[in-house]
């Protein structure tokens, strides 16, 4: 089924997720890598724009439609992939879209994303720091209006996290259908946290009990606020788990393996390892980038060197033109 999570937890049907993705996404062996290496192709999750954001937006859009929203306000870097996905969705739904942005290193991907967001009708509110962008988002006057929907960076919120709990159940079905072996390790980029949190929840629901390797791609904190760290992910997993009506005492946080040694100098800054990983992925037929997936794939390449059991790279970057 498209949403196996709804079969397991029928009360979630009231959230009315909307089909935006081409599911299930393929799971394939990685050409040119170890025979134990596999990839989950969320890079082709949807048309015209794939990646991990669309799985989240399936659940977000259900909430938006139920609340008769007219304006969506979100937050991201200057070339935000989440902002682009949100802008395209708002264009489709005839909603106004405001995106508060903070600086990141320039690149062709950044320039293309900005152009495409503006073509989709999004209003970009550029700020000169993450703090100023976050304040613009938090203090927006639309907070006082019911027709405004505030979506955190990365298309992440408690409802969105369900998208990746569902994705893990999808993977379990593919394993049951012999499309791939059960991985002992799953590697994924960790940004705003909802993807990793959802995978952790689905990992336990499915009984896969794989080690979830979350590769940090952004700073740990902004002043007193958590931005990208294991504690934030666990908190999001707890919110997701409780949405399912399950007692937190049954949740095992030990499956999360946090990696903060691939970040380099900061968000959006390439490293020697990420550049090498992007090139290695290209030889295997995958299109990655240096902000998220290049760093995650660098961790995956290190892991597979000593892997004695199947390992899976979850590709979260859009690969469509």
Backbone as CSV, one residue per row, in Angstrom:
resi,resn,N_x,N_y,N_z,CA_x,CA_y,CA_z,C_x,C_y,C_z
1,UNK,0.830,-1.191,0.000,0.000,0.000,0.000,0.869,1.246,0.000
2,UNK,0.286,2.362,-0.428,1.020,3.615,-0.508,1.433,4.115,0.874
3,UNK,0.528,3.970,1.840,0.793,4.429,3.197,0.594,3.270,4.175
4,UNK,1.574,2.377,4.265,1.430,1.265,5.218,1.256,1.731,6.650
5,UNK,1.707,2.950,6.967,1.538,3.474,8.314,0.061,3.612,8.667
6,UNK,-0.781,3.932,7.671,-2.213,4.078,7.928,-2.863,2.733,8.204
7,UNK,-2.327,1.665,7.634,-2.851,0.334,7.908,-2.561,-0.058,9.357
8,UNK,-1.359,0.269,9.807,-0.945,-0.086,11.159,-1.586,0.821,12.213
9,UNK,-1.846,2.092,11.818,-2.417,3.069,12.750,-3.582,3.788,12.068
10,UNK,-4.751,3.138,12.008,-5.886,3.697,11.247,-6.321,5.087,11.698
11,UNK,-6.062,5.447,12.951,-6.500,6.764,13.420,-5.772,7.901,12.706
12,UNK,-4.633,7.601,12.048,-3.904,8.635,11.310,-4.599,9.019,10.004
13,UNK,-5.585,8.228,9.590,-6.286,8.539,8.336,-6.921,9.915,8.378
14,UNK,-7.226,10.403,9.579,-7.830,11.732,9.698,-6.882,12.838,9.256
15,UNK,-5.569,12.529,9.159,-4.597,13.510,8.687,-4.677,13.709,7.177
16,UNK,-5.298,12.762,6.484,-5.569,12.866,5.042,-4.344,13.246,4.219
17,UNK,-3.255,12.440,4.274,-2.097,12.748,3.426,-2.477,12.736,1.948
18,UNK,-1.749,13.524,1.164,-2.057,13.724,-0.258,-0.951,13.091,-1.095
19,UNK,-1.313,12.319,-2.094,-0.326,11.643,-2.941,0.419,12.659,-3.801
20,UNK,1.703,12.848,-3.501,2.581,13.712,-4.289,3.740,12.936,-4.902
21,UNK,4.055,11.776,-4.332,5.243,11.015,-4.721,4.892,9.808,-5.575
22,UNK,5.895,9.331,-6.304,5.793,8.087,-7.067,6.357,6.976,-6.185
23,UNK,5.493,6.336,-5.415,5.920,5.349,-4.438,5.530,3.936,-4.851
24,UNK,6.323,2.948,-4.431,7.543,3.065,-3.647,8.719,3.534,-4.504
25,UNK,9.664,4.218,-3.894,10.880,4.564,-4.625,11.761,3.319,-4.724
26,UNK,12.540,3.186,-5.812,13.348,1.970,-5.989,14.424,1.814,-4.922
27,UNK,14.789,0.578,-4.663,15.961,0.269,-3.855,16.843,-0.622,-4.718
28,UNK,18.099,-0.214,-4.891,18.960,-0.832,-5.910,20.358,-1.091,-5.361
29,UNK,21.058,-2.074,-5.926,22.487,-2.205,-5.597,23.256,-1.027,-6.178
30,UNK,24.345,-0.646,-5.522,25.157,0.479,-5.978,26.223,-0.011,-6.944
31,UNK,26.154,0.344,-8.226,27.168,-0.099,-9.187,28.554,0.401,-8.801
32,UNK,29.536,-0.459,-8.952,30.912,-0.066,-8.704,31.310,-0.057,-7.250
33,UNK,30.381,-0.389,-6.353,30.685,-0.417,-4.929,30.653,-1.866,-4.434
34,UNK,30.782,-2.040,-3.163,30.742,-3.364,-2.558,29.418,-4.052,-2.874
35,UNK,29.407,-5.381,-3.045,28.140,-6.092,-3.275,27.177,-5.987,-2.092
36,UNK,27.659,-5.497,-0.957,26.796,-5.294,0.203,26.163,-3.904,0.214
37,UNK,26.471,-3.068,-0.790,26.047,-1.661,-0.794,24.787,-1.456,-1.624
38,UNK,23.802,-0.797,-1.027,22.517,-0.544,-1.671,22.149,0.931,-1.512
39,UNK,21.199,1.384,-2.345,20.745,2.770,-2.278,19.226,2.806,-2.373
40,UNK,18.609,3.640,-1.557,17.173,3.923,-1.627,17.011,5.216,-2.394
41,UNK,16.300,5.147,-3.541,16.316,6.219,-4.527,15.216,7.258,-4.284
42,UNK,15.272,7.935,-3.145,14.330,9.029,-2.942,14.684,10.255,-3.770
43,UNK,15.810,10.205,-4.486,16.135,11.292,-5.410,15.152,11.364,-6.570
44,UNK,14.422,10.289,-6.821,13.414,10.275,-7.894,12.028,10.030,-7.303
45,UNK,11.794,10.620,-6.121,10.543,10.365,-5.399,9.320,10.965,-6.073
46,UNK,9.498,12.018,-6.870,8.345,12.712,-7.444,8.771,13.476,-8.685
47,UNK,7.791,13.941,-9.454,8.022,14.802,-10.615,7.226,16.096,-10.417
48,UNK,7.778,17.234,-10.816,9.067,17.410,-11.500,10.254,17.501,-10.564
49,UNK,9.987,17.429,-9.248,11.046,17.656,-8.271,10.994,16.547,-7.235
50,UNK,12.118,15.825,-7.086,12.149,14.713,-6.143,12.866,15.068,-4.857
51,UNK,13.443,14.066,-4.217,14.126,14.271,-2.951,13.236,13.957,-1.759
52,UNK,13.790,14.158,-0.567,13.077,13.746,0.641,11.963,14.694,1.063
53,UNK,11.975,15.926,0.559,10.983,16.891,1.033,9.560,16.496,0.640
54,UNK,9.412,15.840,-0.511,8.067,15.530,-0.989,7.370,14.496,-0.120
55,UNK,8.125,13.558,0.437,7.500,12.601,1.361,6.907,13.337,2.562
56,UNK,7.595,14.340,3.048,7.091,15.116,4.176,5.876,15.946,3.759
57,UNK,5.965,16.555,2.585,4.902,17.451,2.146,3.598,16.717,1.854
58,UNK,3.654,15.422,1.589,2.408,14.662,1.434,1.540,14.798,2.682
59,UNK,2.179,14.761,3.852,1.451,14.841,5.123,1.169,16.289,5.500
60,UNK,2.097,17.171,5.197,1.888,18.596,5.468,0.712,19.134,4.670
61,UNK,0.614,18.737,3.403,-0.450,19.256,2.546,-1.825,18.831,3.051
62,UNK,-1.922,17.628,3.592,-3.200,17.213,4.171,-3.642,18.170,5.264
63,UNK,-2.707,18.578,6.112,-3.016,19.514,7.187,-3.353,20.887,6.629
64,UNK,-2.618,21.330,5.614,-2.874,22.638,4.999,-4.283,22.698,4.421
65,UNK,-4.687,21.649,3.726,-6.016,21.651,3.107,-7.114,21.639,4.157
66,UNK,-6.915,20.920,5.235,-7.938,20.855,6.277,-8.119,22.187,6.988
67,UNK,-7.077,22.988,7.027,-7.130,24.258,7.757,-7.431,25.467,6.864
68,UNK,-7.711,25.239,5.591,-8.042,26.326,4.657,-6.964,27.402,4.646
69,UNK,-5.730,26.964,4.516,-4.583,27.869,4.528,-4.475,28.616,3.188
70,UNK,-4.057,29.880,3.263,-3.832,30.682,2.062,-2.364,31.098,1.903
71,UNK,-1.610,31.090,3.006,-0.217,31.551,2.984,0.672,30.557,3.733
72,UNK,1.767,30.171,3.099,2.751,29.309,3.734,4.032,30.108,3.928
73,UNK,4.582,30.056,5.133,5.796,30.790,5.458,6.834,29.780,5.931
74,UNK,7.999,29.778,5.274,9.018,28.804,5.632,10.386,29.475,5.727
75,UNK,11.393,28.661,5.990,12.717,29.144,6.358,13.765,28.230,5.741
76,UNK,14.863,28.803,5.241,15.923,27.963,4.688,17.101,28.793,4.219
77,UNK,18.125,28.112,3.738,19.292,28.789,3.184,18.938,29.424,1.842
78,UNK,19.855,30.222,1.306,19.560,30.971,0.082,19.163,30.070,-1.088
79,UNK,19.706,28.864,-1.125,19.361,27.933,-2.199,18.594,26.741,-1.683
80,UNK,17.744,26.946,-0.682,17.073,25.863,0.020,16.306,24.906,-0.886
81,UNK,16.615,23.622,-0.769,15.856,22.601,-1.491,14.434,22.500,-0.937
82,UNK,14.317,22.616,0.388,12.994,22.566,1.001,12.144,23.754,0.558
83,UNK,12.776,24.926,0.454,12.055,26.092,-0.023,11.561,25.913,-1.446
84,UNK,12.394,25.297,-2.290,11.988,25.056,-3.667,10.816,24.081,-3.712
85,UNK,10.900,22.988,-2.955,9.799,22.030,-2.926,8.517,22.686,-2.435
86,UNK,8.633,23.529,-1.405,7.464,24.216,-0.869,6.902,25.216,-1.865
87,UNK,7.783,25.949,-2.548,7.330,26.925,-3.540,6.571,26.246,-4.680
88,UNK,7.087,25.125,-5.145,6.411,24.393,-6.222,5.054,23.869,-5.767
89,UNK,4.995,23.402,-4.514,3.719,22.927,-3.977,2.728,24.079,-3.857
90,UNK,3.185,25.219,-3.365,2.297,26.383,-3.238,1.795,26.847,-4.601
91,UNK,2.655,26.803,-5.597,2.228,27.159,-6.944,1.120,26.219,-7.404
92,UNK,1.293,24.930,-7.156,0.289,23.935,-7.541,-1.032,24.167,-6.806
93,UNK,-0.941,24.533,-5.522,-2.133,24.686,-4.690,-2.686,26.112,-4.700
94,UNK,-2.047,27.010,-5.460,-2.453,28.420,-5.539,-2.420,29.082,-4.157
95,UNK,-1.297,28.866,-3.468,-1.067,29.468,-2.161,0.059,30.490,-2.258
96,UNK,0.017,31.505,-1.430,1.134,32.430,-1.323,2.264,31.761,-0.547
97,UNK,3.495,32.062,-0.943,4.651,31.423,-0.309,5.698,32.475,0.031
98,UNK,6.067,32.548,1.311,7.137,33.436,1.774,8.265,32.574,2.330
99,UNK,9.495,32.876,1.913,10.652,32.099,2.356,11.696,33.046,2.928
100,UNK,11.989,32.894,4.215,13.056,33.656,4.855,14.356,32.880,4.689
101,UNK,15.379,33.543,4.154,16.619,32.840,3.822,17.813,33.413,4.576
102,UNK,18.779,32.536,4.816,20.062,32.917,5.407,21.173,32.491,4.459
103,UNK,22.348,33.122,4.518,23.397,32.872,3.522,23.969,31.456,3.576
104,UNK,24.343,30.967,2.394,25.142,29.757,2.256,26.103,29.978,1.095
105,UNK,27.176,29.211,0.994,28.101,29.392,-0.127,27.387,29.267,-1.472
106,UNK,27.753,30.138,-2.406,27.110,30.146,-3.711,27.543,28.932,-4.533
107,UNK,26.653,28.491,-5.409,26.935,27.363,-6.298,25.886,27.374,-7.404
108,UNK,26.101,26.615,-8.489,25.070,26.530,-9.528,23.735,26.015,-9.002
109,UNK,23.761,25.076,-8.044,22.516,24.560,-7.460,21.788,25.678,-6.716
110,UNK,22.512,26.464,-5.939,21.916,27.579,-5.202,21.272,28.570,-6.164
111,UNK,21.996,28.944,-7.218,21.478,29.919,-8.168,20.237,29.384,-8.887
112,UNK,20.287,28.113,-9.281,19.149,27.523,-9.978,17.929,27.456,-9.066
113,UNK,18.134,27.046,-7.820,17.011,26.936,-6.886,16.357,28.291,-6.640
114,UNK,17.169,29.323,-6.475,16.611,30.666,-6.240,15.777,31.121,-7.440
115,UNK,16.313,30.914,-8.612,15.583,31.305,-9.819,14.261,30.561,-9.922
116,UNK,14.299,29.271,-9.626,13.083,28.462,-9.758,12.048,28.818,-8.689
117,UNK,12.506,29.142,-7.472,11.567,29.566,-6.431,10.838,30.838,-6.845
118,UNK,11.591,31.778,-7.406,10.978,33.030,-7.835,10.035,32.808,-9.006
119,UNK,10.401,31.912,-9.917,9.512,31.593,-11.027,8.209,30.978,-10.540
120,UNK,8.270,30.252,-9.424,7.076,29.631,-8.856,6.231,30.626,-8.065
121,UNK,6.703,31.859,-7.944,5.922,32.894,-7.275,6.258,33.116,-5.825
122,UNK,7.295,32.472,-5.316,7.675,32.649,-3.912,8.290,34.022,-3.688
123,UNK,8.004,34.595,-2.536,8.629,35.842,-2.120,9.815,35.501,-1.218
124,UNK,11.029,35.862,-1.664,12.228,35.558,-0.901,12.592,36.740,-0.020
125,UNK,12.767,36.480,1.271,13.140,37.515,2.229,14.549,37.189,2.718
126,UNK,15.542,37.742,2.029,16.936,37.423,2.335,17.391,38.170,3.585
127,UNK,18.015,37.440,4.498,18.594,38.022,5.697,20.079,37.669,5.736
128,UNK,20.867,38.449,6.460,22.317,38.270,6.415,22.845,37.281,7.453
129,UNK,21.939,36.599,8.159,22.379,35.572,9.106,21.220,34.613,9.374
130,UNK,21.569,33.433,9.865,20.546,32.467,10.256,19.668,33.035,11.364
131,UNK,20.271,33.744,12.312,19.502,34.317,13.412,18.456,35.289,12.894
132,UNK,18.847,36.183,11.984,17.892,37.168,11.461,16.790,36.499,10.640
133,UNK,17.143,35.477,9.883,16.122,34.753,9.119,15.149,34.050,10.064
134,UNK,15.699,33.418,11.099,14.845,32.720,12.063,13.914,33.699,12.781
135,UNK,14.434,34.874,13.142,13.594,35.871,13.802,12.485,36.356,12.869
136,UNK,12.824,36.540,11.588,11.804,36.943,10.628,10.686,35.921,10.529
137,UNK,11.061,34.652,10.583,10.082,33.560,10.517,9.261,33.488,11.804
138,UNK,9.935,33.516,12.945,9.241,33.393,14.236,8.331,34.578,14.529
139,UNK,8.750,35.784,14.118,8.019,36.999,14.475,7.105,37.499,13.359
140,UNK,6.888,36.711,12.347,6.044,37.118,11.219,4.643,37.486,11.716
141,UNK,4.076,38.612,11.243,2.744,39.025,11.708,1.638,38.027,11.379
142,UNK,1.884,37.155,10.405,0.893,36.134,10.072,0.669,35.126,11.184
143,UNK,1.531,35.128,12.207,1.331,34.247,13.361,-0.019,34.493,14.021
144,UNK,-0.560,35.680,13.822,-1.832,36.043,14.442,-3.020,35.701,13.555
145,UNK,-2.751,35.103,12.388,-3.833,34.819,11.448,-3.973,33.315,11.213
146,UNK,-5.196,32.856,11.108,-5.457,31.426,10.955,-5.168,30.914,9.551
147,UNK,-5.092,31.833,8.584,-4.884,31.381,7.211,-3.402,31.280,6.847
148,UNK,-2.510,31.412,7.818,-1.065,31.273,7.607,-0.580,29.945,8.199
149,UNK,0.292,29.291,7.471,0.873,28.019,7.919,2.383,28.197,7.989
150,UNK,2.973,27.918,9.145,4.405,28.114,9.342,5.103,26.762,9.313
151,UNK,5.948,26.598,8.314,6.647,25.335,8.076,8.125,25.547,8.361
152,UNK,8.658,24.782,9.289,10.052,24.934,9.685,10.990,24.536,8.543
153,UNK,12.254,24.911,8.662,13.271,24.552,7.667,13.248,23.053,7.407
154,UNK,13.521,22.690,6.154,13.548,21.277,5.791,12.184,20.654,5.640
155,UNK,11.124,21.474,5.583,9.742,20.960,5.548,9.472,20.069,6.755
156,UNK,10.027,20.437,7.900,9.965,19.576,9.072,8.980,20.091,10.113
157,UNK,8.131,19.205,10.577,7.265,19.420,11.737,6.767,18.040,12.173
158,UNK,6.012,17.930,13.258,5.605,16.601,13.718,4.828,15.791,12.689
159,UNK,3.954,16.443,11.934,3.194,15.726,10.904,4.130,15.234,9.799
160,UNK,5.068,16.077,9.390,5.994,15.713,8.308,6.822,14.492,8.659
161,UNK,7.160,14.336,9.946,7.985,13.213,10.369,7.331,11.879,10.043
162,UNK,6.012,11.847,10.016,5.303,10.614,9.679,5.651,10.117,8.275
163,UNK,6.047,11.036,7.379,6.393,10.644,6.021,7.539,9.657,5.977
164,UNK,8.504,9.815,6.879,9.643,8.905,6.875,9.476,7.706,7.797
165,UNK,8.544,7.778,8.739,8.135,6.553,9.426,7.461,5.628,8.408
166,UNK,6.630,6.221,7.567,5.963,5.463,6.501,6.980,4.912,5.506
167,UNK,8.015,5.709,5.189,9.024,5.279,4.212,9.774,4.039,4.689
168,UNK,10.023,3.954,5.985,10.723,2.785,6.503,9.846,1.535,6.410
169,UNK,8.546,1.671,6.625,7.642,0.539,6.430,7.599,0.129,4.960
170,UNK,7.714,1.103,4.072,7.811,0.820,2.634,9.053,-0.007,2.335
171,UNK,10.187,0.374,2.912,11.418,-0.395,2.726,11.261,-1.813,3.257
172,UNK,10.616,-1.961,4.407,10.415,-3.296,4.975,9.619,-4.180,4.019
173,UNK,8.615,-3.607,3.344,7.844,-4.379,2.379,8.710,-4.782,1.185
174,UNK,9.589,-3.899,0.741,10.502,-4.233,-0.356,11.457,-5.358,0.041
175,UNK,11.882,-5.348,1.292,12.727,-6.439,1.788,11.931,-7.742,1.804
176,UNK,10.695,-7.680,2.295,9.846,-8.872,2.320,9.602,-9.416,0.921
177,UNK,9.552,-8.520,-0.062,9.316,-8.918,-1.458,10.610,-9.255,-2.190
178,UNK,11.722,-9.318,-1.459,13.029,-9.745,-1.981,13.636,-8.794,-2.995
179,UNK,13.297,-7.490,-2.898,13.959,-6.506,-3.755,15.363,-6.175,-3.253
180,UNK,15.596,-6.378,-1.970,16.901,-6.102,-1.387,17.015,-6.847,-0.066
181,UNK,18.238,-7.050,0.422,18.396,-7.658,1.743,18.112,-6.642,2.849
182,UNK,17.858,-7.114,4.037,17.671,-6.226,5.177,19.009,-5.592,5.547
183,UNK,19.100,-4.269,5.535,20.384,-3.628,5.874,20.629,-3.629,7.383
184,UNK,21.869,-3.828,7.747,22.250,-3.680,9.147,22.506,-2.219,9.479
185,UNK,22.853,-1.428,8.444,23.177,-0.009,8.632,22.507,0.812,7.535
186,UNK,21.942,1.959,7.916,21.340,2.905,6.972,21.989,4.262,7.215
187,UNK,22.479,4.877,6.139,23.165,6.166,6.241,22.326,7.240,5.555
188,UNK,22.129,8.375,6.242,21.291,9.445,5.699,21.810,10.781,6.223
189,UNK,21.632,11.836,5.416,22.007,13.182,5.850,21.048,13.670,6.928
190,UNK,21.595,14.383,7.910,20.790,14.941,8.999,20.848,16.455,8.947
191,UNK,19.741,17.093,8.565,19.648,18.541,8.535,18.666,19.023,9.577
192,UNK,17.430,19.281,9.165,16.425,19.759,10.117,15.936,18.663,11.043
193,UNK,16.145,17.392,10.701,15.918,16.307,11.642,14.725,15.416,11.408
194,UNK,13.707,15.849,10.655,12.479,15.070,10.535,12.694,13.763,9.773
195,UNK,13.569,13.779,8.757,13.830,12.552,8.007,14.433,11.491,8.922
196,UNK,15.464,11.865,9.671,16.123,10.911,10.568,15.156,10.445,11.650
197,UNK,14.402,11.370,12.234,13.455,11.005,13.285,12.416,10.020,12.772
198,UNK,11.902,10.272,11.574,10.922,9.357,10.998,11.505,7.984,10.723
199,UNK,12.749,7.948,10.226,13.400,6.659,9.988,13.593,5.893,11.293
200,UNK,13.937,6.588,12.360,14.093,5.930,13.656,12.778,5.304,14.118
201,UNK,11.695,6.041,13.964,10.383,5.523,14.365,10.007,4.322,13.498
202,UNK,10.122,4.465,12.185,9.770,3.369,11.288,10.667,2.158,11.455
203,UNK,11.910,2.413,11.809,12.865,1.333,12.046,12.377,0.404,13.152
204,UNK,11.861,1.007,14.211,11.370,0.199,15.323,10.003,-0.400,15.014
205,UNK,9.132,0.358,14.351,7.816,-0.182,14.005,7.926,-1.407,13.101
206,UNK,8.886,-1.362,12.170,9.029,-2.429,11.179,9.768,-3.639,11.711
207,UNK,10.467,-3.463,12.828,11.278,-4.555,13.343,12.592,-4.724,12.615
208,UNK,12.950,-3.783,11.734,14.232,-3.885,11.029,15.406,-3.758,12.000
209,UNK,15.271,-2.833,12.938,16.296,-2.642,13.971,17.698,-2.437,13.378
210,UNK,17.750,-1.631,12.306,19.034,-1.268,11.706,19.648,-0.111,12.485
211,UNK,20.954,0.030,12.368,21.607,1.221,12.907,21.381,2.372,11.926
212,UNK,20.822,3.469,12.408,20.547,4.635,11.573,21.691,5.621,11.765
213,UNK,22.541,5.768,10.743,23.700,6.653,10.802,23.293,8.022,10.259
214,UNK,23.161,8.997,11.154,22.759,10.350,10.784,24.004,11.217,10.665
215,UNK,24.218,11.787,9.479,25.426,12.558,9.198,25.088,14.046,9.292
216,UNK,25.625,14.701,10.302,25.319,16.103,10.579,25.830,17.010,9.471
217,UNK,24.935,17.903,8.958,25.321,18.805,7.862,25.145,20.277,8.215
218,UNK,24.750,20.570,9.444,24.557,21.965,9.865,25.082,22.125,11.286
219,UNK,25.183,23.381,11.721,25.715,23.652,13.044,24.822,23.045,14.121
220,UNK,25.444,22.742,15.237,24.763,22.087,16.352,23.713,22.993,16.997
221,UNK,24.086,24.253,17.256,23.222,25.194,17.958,23.302,26.584,17.324
222,UNK,22.276,27.367,17.539,22.285,28.796,17.254,21.939,29.486,18.574
223,UNK,22.976,29.948,19.281,22.746,30.460,20.620,22.161,29.353,21.483
224,UNK,21.034,29.613,22.139,20.432,28.583,22.995,19.562,27.586,22.231
225,UNK,19.384,27.797,20.920,18.451,26.981,20.146,19.171,25.813,19.464
226,UNK,18.583,24.624,19.567,19.099,23.467,18.854,18.820,23.620,17.363
227,UNK,19.804,23.312,16.534,19.645,23.387,15.085,19.783,22.008,14.457
228,UNK,20.886,21.312,14.774,21.124,20.010,14.145,21.962,19.166,15.107
229,UNK,21.279,18.351,15.888,21.985,17.483,16.818,21.111,16.296,17.197
230,UNK,21.708,15.332,17.851,21.003,14.099,18.178,19.853,14.337,19.143
231,UNK,20.020,15.273,20.080,18.955,15.531,21.051,17.693,16.048,20.367
232,UNK,17.880,16.921,19.372,16.735,17.441,18.623,16.036,16.313,17.863
233,UNK,16.803,15.441,17.239,16.216,14.334,16.484,15.426,13.407,17.404
234,UNK,15.975,13.097,18.566,15.267,12.240,19.515,13.974,12.902,19.968
235,UNK,14.010,14.222,20.178,12.791,14.929,20.564,11.730,14.839,19.464
236,UNK,12.150,14.962,18.206,11.204,14.851,17.095,10.672,13.425,16.978
237,UNK,11.532,12.450,17.209,11.085,11.055,17.182,10.050,10.809,18.274
238,UNK,10.266,11.410,19.425,9.308,11.247,20.525,7.944,11.826,20.151
239,UNK,7.938,13.011,19.526,6.671,13.615,19.091,5.959,12.717,18.091
240,UNK,6.729,12.147,17.165,6.151,11.253,16.157,5.590,9.993,16.815
241,UNK,6.366,9.403,17.711,5.960,8.176,18.410,4.662,8.401,19.190
242,UNK,4.566,9.544,19.824,3.375,9.833,20.608,2.166,10.127,19.730
243,UNK,2.400,10.647,18.493,1.287,10.799,17.555,0.657,9.452,17.220
244,UNK,1.488,8.408,17.273,0.991,7.067,16.982,0.224,6.478,18.160
245,UNK,0.280,7.159,19.297,-0.410,6.666,20.477,0.365,5.625,21.249
246,UNK,1.700,5.616,21.084,2.540,4.599,21.713,3.275,5.192,22.910
247,UNK,3.488,4.407,23.960,4.219,4.910,25.129,5.705,5.054,24.832
248,UNK,6.257,6.189,25.219,7.661,6.486,24.922,8.601,5.460,25.552
249,UNK,8.193,4.838,26.625,9.046,3.867,27.303,9.389,2.676,26.412
250,UNK,8.596,2.458,25.365,8.843,1.340,24.451,9.826,1.687,23.338
251,UNK,10.250,2.938,23.279,11.111,3.373,22.174,12.579,3.206,22.564
252,UNK,13.362,2.655,21.638,14.787,2.437,21.871,15.591,3.464,21.084
253,UNK,16.210,4.412,21.772,16.994,5.448,21.105,18.376,4.949,20.687
254,UNK,18.730,3.727,21.060,20.073,3.214,20.805,20.384,2.928,19.358
255,UNK,19.366,2.952,18.486,19.618,2.687,17.068,20.194,3.900,16.340
256,UNK,20.169,5.076,16.968,20.706,6.279,16.336,22.219,6.348,16.523
257,UNK,22.936,6.457,15.410,24.384,6.664,15.413,24.641,8.047,14.801
258,UNK,25.100,8.987,15.619,25.251,10.379,15.164,26.696,10.627,14.739
259,UNK,26.886,11.231,13.545,28.223,11.518,13.016,28.367,13.021,12.803
260,UNK,29.236,13.648,13.589,29.451,15.099,13.464,30.808,15.419,12.843
261,UNK,31.513,14.398,12.342,32.879,14.602,11.858,32.968,14.753,10.340
262,UNK,31.834,14.930,9.661,31.839,15.141,8.209,31.368,16.544,7.838
263,UNK,31.044,17.381,8.834,30.478,18.708,8.585,31.485,19.654,7.943
264,UNK,32.737,19.603,8.348,33.715,20.565,7.847,33.513,21.922,8.494
265,UNK,33.672,22.990,7.725,33.616,24.339,8.286,32.190,24.856,8.471
266,UNK,31.193,24.140,7.992,29.827,24.589,8.224,28.869,24.188,7.129
267,UNK,27.625,24.617,7.295,26.551,24.294,6.371,26.863,24.801,4.959
268,UNK,26.742,23.927,3.979,26.935,24.321,2.591,28.367,24.376,2.133
269,UNK,29.326,24.226,3.059,30.733,24.263,2.690,31.205,22.848,2.340
270,UNK,31.774,22.698,1.179,32.268,21.383,0.763,33.499,21.008,1.580
271,UNK,33.774,19.723,1.621,34.997,19.196,2.223,35.689,18.344,1.174
272,UNK,36.951,18.018,1.410,37.652,17.129,0.468,36.929,15.801,0.383
273,UNK,36.442,15.299,1.536,35.759,14.008,1.552,34.429,14.075,0.808
274,UNK,33.675,15.183,0.960,32.381,15.278,0.280,32.566,15.410,-1.230
275,UNK,33.591,16.147,-1.652,33.861,16.278,-3.092,34.235,14.932,-3.694
276,UNK,35.074,14.186,-3.008,35.435,12.847,-3.482,34.211,11.943,-3.516
277,UNK,33.337,12.079,-2.520,32.139,11.247,-2.466,31.175,11.586,-3.597
278,UNK,31.009,12.873,-3.898,30.142,13.275,-5.014,30.653,12.675,-6.319
279,UNK,31.964,12.695,-6.522,32.550,12.127,-7.735,32.393,10.611,-7.774
280,UNK,32.570,9.964,-6.636,32.396,8.509,-6.572,30.946,8.130,-6.853
281,UNK,30.008,8.909,-6.324,28.594,8.650,-6.567,28.251,8.802,-8.044
282,UNK,28.846,9.805,-8.692,28.594,10.012,-10.120,29.023,8.799,-10.931
283,UNK,30.128,8.180,-10.528,30.574,6.961,-11.217,29.607,5.802,-11.001
284,UNK,28.821,5.884,-9.921,27.810,4.858,-9.655,26.437,5.264,-10.184
285,UNK,26.370,6.388,-10.898,25.117,6.821,-11.512,24.227,7.660,-10.621
286,UNK,24.773,8.190,-9.515,23.990,9.022,-8.608,24.437,10.470,-8.695
287,UNK,23.480,11.394,-8.672,23.776,12.826,-8.661,23.621,13.325,-7.228
288,UNK,24.735,13.738,-6.632,24.727,14.259,-5.269,25.236,15.691,-5.263
289,UNK,25.321,16.295,-4.074,25.807,17.668,-3.919,26.572,17.745,-2.608
290,UNK,27.215,18.885,-2.354,28.134,18.989,-1.235,27.511,19.445,0.074
291,UNK,26.244,19.866,0.058,25.638,20.375,1.282,25.119,19.254,2.175
292,UNK,24.410,18.310,1.581,23.795,17.222,2.345,24.361,15.853,1.949
293,UNK,24.010,15.446,0.740,24.226,14.044,0.364,25.685,13.698,0.123
294,UNK,26.509,14.676,-0.297,27.928,14.381,-0.469,28.584,14.008,0.856
295,UNK,28.215,14.735,1.914,28.773,14.433,3.230,28.241,13.104,3.764
296,UNK,26.960,12.839,3.519,26.393,11.563,3.958,27.018,10.401,3.193
297,UNK,27.260,10.589,1.895,27.848,9.498,1.106,29.314,9.282,1.488
298,UNK,29.998,10.332,1.903,31.362,10.166,2.400,31.368,9.246,3.617
299,UNK,30.387,9.434,4.505,30.270,8.551,5.670,29.925,7.133,5.237
300,UNK,29.074,7.017,4.230,28.694,5.696,3.735,29.909,4.957,3.154
301,UNK,30.733,5.661,2.384,31.919,5.031,1.797,32.878,4.550,2.877
302,UNK,32.993,5.313,3.953,33.837,4.879,5.064,33.244,3.648,5.752
303,UNK,31.929,3.637,5.890,31.271,2.511,6.552,31.416,1.222,5.755
304,UNK,31.240,1.321,4.428,31.245,0.098,3.629,32.622,-0.560,3.551
305,UNK,33.671,0.182,3.884,35.014,-0.399,3.836,35.153,-1.580,4.799
306,UNK,34.428,-1.519,5.896,34.536,-2.572,6.905,33.228,-3.327,7.109
307,UNK,32.231,-3.048,6.267,30.912,-3.658,6.461,30.953,-5.164,6.185
308,UNK,30.376,-5.919,7.104,30.260,-7.365,6.928,28.823,-7.762,6.612
309,UNK,27.902,-6.778,6.684,26.490,-7.007,6.394,26.005,-5.914,5.449
310,UNK,24.851,-6.115,4.813,24.353,-5.106,3.870,24.185,-3.736,4.523
311,UNK,24.529,-2.693,3.757,24.351,-1.314,4.218,23.642,-0.525,3.124
312,UNK,22.855,0.455,3.527,21.980,1.190,2.614,22.237,2.680,2.730
313,UNK,22.443,3.336,1.583,22.523,4.796,1.520,21.167,5.323,1.105
314,UNK,20.575,6.196,1.928,19.260,6.767,1.600,19.503,8.100,0.918
315,UNK,19.296,8.135,-0.404,19.595,9.333,-1.190,18.428,10.308,-1.127
316,UNK,18.654,11.459,-0.503,17.585,12.425,-0.269,17.611,13.622,-1.215
317,UNK,18.544,13.642,-2.180,18.701,14.811,-3.061,17.944,14.594,-4.364
318,UNK,17.236,15.624,-4.820,16.538,15.543,-6.109,17.533,15.347,-7.250
319,UNK,17.258,14.375,-8.134,18.136,14.176,-9.287,17.452,14.485,-10.607
320,UNK,16.205,14.955,-10.551,15.541,15.355,-11.796,16.101,16.698,-12.275
321,UNK,16.053,16.949,-13.588,16.558,18.241,-14.097,15.812,19.420,-13.471
